Amino acid sequence: MSKIISTVFCLLLLQTPGLAQEKIKFPVGVSSKVLGYGHLWAAWRRGYFDREGFDAQVVLMRGTAPAVQALVGNSISAALLATDGTITAVEQGADLVMAASGSKITHFLIGAKNYKTYEDLRGATIGSSTLTSGTTFVLRRALKLKGLEYPRDYKLLSVGGTTEAFLAMNAGQTVASMMAVPYAFRAQEQGFNVIGKMFEVFPNYLLSSYSFRRSWAEKNRPVVVRFFKAIIRAKKWFEQDRKTAIEFLSKGFQLTPAHAEKGLDFYLQTPSWNPELEIEMDGLKTVVDIYAEQNNLKGPPPNPEKYVDQSYLRQALKELGLR
């Protein structure tokens, strides 16, 4: 009897990813810890990577540039970062490729209590994460559409991410700043004003994407496909177990339950997350166009297809029965 039990146990080991063989070391870089990147953190913390045989670790890189450098330098296997970071790296000769979407832009332009309109910002100092970030270029484009030219009509001050931007406004260093969901909701509740919503100005702007070294991904296709199977399962979990997902986001992202709920609903209903994490080319084209304009590229902007290979994502969807 014990021999039979032993045989069955060995068969189960062989059929369970990560138990029959050593798990794959798989560090993943991420440029910030925000709700929009929630499915990556859930894939790690909720065990979806484990089920696919990964010894994964999500590494917070504190910005897009460090994440790109780590990916190019082969110290991480994948990265979830701002799309303009990958575009810049490719244009500088890096062997990177976007393989799936992260999220569209969700930022609100929030003004201090006496600043309610775009025109109120004329002559003002506005906070931005950095002077060259993708969200800053979006801000500049939106302000230009409203008749405000940089640096003639306003100043930009690099203050950091949404939390730092909020503190800078409270301290009177700036009078407006871009804030992502759900932090923009908190600012509203504290009496700040919504001047504009970037997702209404640029409804399909692809803020972030999953990027890999192209040559490495081609050589390790089964591994990349399994990575996306874990990410997709985590994304579906947000949709199917809303109550537990809200608890996860509240604890993991230091949000109140109300802000976690409101933020999750926003991402699911907008939808700021593509239902199957596919890269929508019109949204990426907007990023490329803004990049080309800000960098004074000669000739027509590059074709967005240049930066993309979604075959790994599509194979993962097929193996999960979603295609």
PyMOL commands that set and color helices and strands:
alter all, ss='L'
color gray80, all
select helices_A, chain A and resi 2-15+35-45+48-51+64-72+83-91+119-121+134-145+162-170+183-189+198-201+214-219+221-240+242-252+257-269+281-294+304-307+311-319
alter helices_A, ss='H'
color red, helices_A
select strands_A, chain A and resi 24-30+54-60+78-82+96-101+108-111+125-128+155-158+176-179+193-197+208-213
alter strands_A, ss='S'
color yellow, strands_A
deselect
rebuild
show_as cartoon
